[in-house]
């Protein structure tokens, strides 16, 4: 089984590419969706986050409006939050990969915004970076409710520069060219000859 890492900074079009892959029948593990499950009602991370950030939960779920100010712009607090969430997301991801291998899937995708930043690319046989010019990224992101230039700068500061992300990726896809070229590029990528080098190549891994 080929493990494909899909990444892209905020506003670059990664979610659109991920949805395209799903429609093509490729199983996708969404790291952000995993975080939402872990921090949602009854989520496994809720109690630990409340312990680390008192007042950050409400009605059995993480209250993002309350948690945000506790970690925004505070690197130590953000690292504390990540130390809670990252191992749980990793366990969820590994369960997904094992299930895909047991099902005999030809490929599985790991949709991770911070794929290179967290070293997740080491689990992958192939990596894809979805990208766009920075001015287009800014237009897309600043059109979102509640987004400000300050928040965008903070997010960018925690993400790898686009030039480095493009350099490290095996495949670079420009979302600014439109949906059809992105779809064609994804289809072409899925047909590329890739030698599995990870432990998920065996259904008994």
Buried (B, 14 or more C-beta within 10 A) or exposed (E): BBBBBBBBBBBBBBBBBBEBBBEEEBBBBBBEBBBEBBBEEEBBBBEBBBEBBEEBBEEEBBBEEBBEEBBEEEEEBBEBBBEBBBEBBBEBBBEBBBEBBBEEBEBBBBBBBBBBBBEBBEBBBBBBBBBBEBEBBBEBBEEEEEBEEEBBEEBBEEBBEBEEBEEBBBBBBBBBEEEEEBBEBBEEBBEEEBEBEBBBBEEEE
